[in-house]
Amino acid sequence: QVEESAVSLWNWAVTKHTSSVVTDEQRAKLRFVACRLVCLCEGSDPLEGTIRRQILMSMKTGKGWIDIGKADLADGFLEIAMNSIEKLYAKLLKGSDGEADIHVHKADVEKNLFKVLSYQAESAVAQGDFQKAATCVQRCKDMLMKLPKETCYLSVLCYNFGVETYEWKRYEQSAFWLSQSYDIGKMDMKYSVGKEMQAKVLRLLATAYFEWDCNLYLDRALKAISLANQENLHPAGFFLKVKILLKSGASDEDVNSALAEFLHHEMSLDFCLNTAKLLLEHGRESVGFDLLKSLPERFETSPDLGKITLLHIEFLLQHKRELLAKQKVEEIIIGHYTGKQLLPEALNRLHIILWDRAAKHYEAKSYSEALHWYNYSVSFYTPRQIDQNLAKLQRNMASCYLNLKQVDKAKEAVKEAERCDPNSIFTKFSVYKIAVMEKDTDKAVEAVIAMGKLAEKPSQHEDKLRVEENAGTNLLSLAAQIALENEQQVVAIKALEYLSEHLEDCRQLFPALKCLVRLMLSKIMAENERKRDEDINSMLTYLTLAHKRLAESFTEEKFTGDMRILEAHWFRKIAWNLAVQFKGCPEKMRDFFLLSFKLSQFCPSDKAVLIAQKTCLLMAAAVDLEMGRQEVTPSEQMEFLTQALQHLQTCKEIWKVLKLTGDFAKDPTDTLLLLYEFEARSKLNDPTLHNLMESVWEQPQIEVKTLEIIASLAMESPARYPVLCKKALKSALNLHRKQTIIDAVEFSKCLHSLINLSLPTGLTDLDACVLQEVWDYFEDALNVVSITDAYPEMEILWLMTRAWNTGIFQYTVGKYKEAEQWCGLGMRFLSHLGSLKKSYE
């Protein structure tokens, strides 16, 4: 049952051979399984049919593995096949009835044996076992007398071995197999591979000897190729013979003799040209040029006749015979206008030759000679013809004229280029070069703008002969360089602006941006203030672009982290310096400080960078607060204050980190953060303001000045927080009292504000508690006045007047006792007045 299943599996695999249902590898695996199962089912004395089936299956399985490149898996099955053949032969001998039967059985077995041996040879070659392969082939070769029909098969097999080993550069083995193939092919002419195949074998054999060691095996290579040419005339055979002769250093006479052999036969023009090219490349000028001269007559009716002249021109130029080459070109030009035009392909090739020669002269600064060759190319165009290549040609000529200082002729050439291809970035570049040379700034800027717009569009036909991947950016870069060399700053700035927009490689972008920034800085410094605004905005744009590209640069492998840090430092410092420089323009100053902060975020957070970041954000917040104090709409004011709060929040986080790096006891940052945040939140009517102040009241080291500023801000429109103001002033007053030597002037100002807040002018109906509180302030003032002469006299007068007026207000409402007290309080200040005392007594 297992054997039947194995046979069914085998047959199924065979039926799927021509379909794509099963791949070659899958088929090899199916055969492997079926064959293994059949072998396992083999008894001690199998029938003849079973043995034959096993031979077939083992051979096919082995061959299948060889065909899919797994020769090592084939060996076992081929060995099984070989053993089964021996078993079959033994079994057939047992049942034979005489000499005649033995010969029949032997012939029957030898066919399978031949196949297995050939498969083993294939497997050995694939595995690099040359000796085993040679032994197997020799055994096959010995059997050909009895199996003459296999001659062709074995010859082709050896040829294939020769091809494989040649491709592996095992020339000695390749020569062996190809020799075997040729010898086997001669054994039986009836079943031979034919003369064409034999010649093919010999040509490859000659090539193997040639590439193995031409000097050592020259005779063998020549003998092989001569035999090949005798077997079958073929251009490849003649070409190889010439190649071998040239490599061996044969004389011109020997080479001419070889050429004579094939010139008697019909050979294609391309073959003859390739042969002439080979001769000239090997320095055989005499023979090569003689062959070229003979070809026009030989192929006078060929439409490709122009190819001969082109090759002639190319080699004349290569061998520095430029005058003769010019004569040949002029002959073609005459022919072009007398009905002997070149085919389009040949004409294109001629243009390439002419342009290459012109380019070489241009590089050597022989501009007149370059023009000479470009003019040859122009000769093939008709007047008023529109062609992109003609536009390119005219641009090249314009470059030559410019270098020769022939500006008028350059203009004419560019005008022609514009006529043929007006929307070409290269044409605009030519216009630009002339404008710069003539110092026509407006026209140069106009050309740069046009180039910048064209650089945004992918080129569809530009420079097919010498196309450059980044033509737009390369030309803009060159335009900037030309402008700088000609000291045209405005033009250079415009070119660098467009260049910076289009450069993708950060390693090219940042040097261009830095150059642009430097140029614009020098321009700004030279301008008066009225003209600066637009250029300052441009600087902001450049620095914003730098930030954007630094952020995008993390995906660029070639732009390293160190490069990013260096560039970020450079641009952040520029932004910082600009912010400081334009302090007269708060909005611009803020924008530059913010850009400096953003750029610094690409730098390592060391102490210096953190300090710079903190300062940038503080300055930005300060500017936003100042702008919020101006006459602006409520919505604008809210926007400024909200922005200021955002900057302050970020700054606080940075300040926390920075304080861990050292001693900042004398740094005013905490105070500034508090004051800025208080102002922003108070004017925004922020509900969290009181929470902020709770932490302030608890601070032991708060300064008097800080409290006084908080008091002032608490009442600065649109903020109105009298309770907070009063509390701040009280705290300030307490601090004044605690001083060893009271600053009478500052004390007086603080007391003045506190009294004004607590005792508004014009109010008569005041609560007794409030009056008592204010009375205490006046008593404080008297205490200080009595111990120092530094208390300002005007403040004493003011206190006297306020106390007296308060008494009068009390009198008007019938509160005579209180009126007497307050008026008496005022009188107590009178004695402390100086020069004003007499006036008020």
Secondary structure, 3 states (H helix, E strand, C coil): CHHHHHHHHHHHHHHCCCCCCCCHHHHHHHHHHHHHHHHHCCCCCCCHHHHHHHHHHHHHHHHHHHHCCCHHHHHHHHHHHHHHHHHHHHHHHHCCCCHHHHHHHHHHHHHHHHHHHHHHHHHHHHCCCHHHHHHHHHHHHHHCCCCHHHHHHHHHHHHHHHHHHHHCCCHHHHHHHHHHHHHHHHHCHHHCCCHHHHHHHHHHHHHHHHHHHCCCCHHHHHHHHHHHHHHCCCHHHHHHHHHHHHHHCCCHHHHHHHHHHHHCCCCCHHHHHHHHHHHHHCCCHHHHHHHHHHHHHHCCCCCCHHHHHHHHHHHHHHCCCHHHHHHHHHHHHHHHCCCCCCCHHHHHHHHHHHHHHHHHHHHCCCHHHHHHHHHHHHCCCCCCCCCHHHHHHHHHHHHHHHHCCCHHHHHHHHHHHHHHCCCCHHHHHHHHHHHHHCCCHHHHHHHHHHHHHHHCCCCCCCCCCCCCCCHHHHHHHHHHHHHHHCCCHHHHHHHHHHHHHHCCCHHHHHHHHHHHHHHHHHHHHHCCHHHHHHHHHHHHHHHHHHHHHHHHHHHCCCCCHHHHHHHHHHHHHHHHHHHHHCCCCHHHHHHHHHHHHHHHCCCCCCHHHHHHHHHHHHHHHHHHHHHHHCCCCHHHHHHHHHHHHHHHHHHHHHHHHHHCCCCCCCCCHHHHHHHHHHHHHHHCCCCCHHHHHHHHHCCCCCCHHHHHHHHHHHCCCCCCCHHHHHHHHHHHHHHHHHCCCCCHHHHHHHHHHHHHHHCCCCCCCCCHHHHHHHHHHHHHHHHHHHHCCCCCHHHHHHHHHHHHHHHHHHHHCCCHHHHHHHHHHHHHHHCCCCCCHHHHC
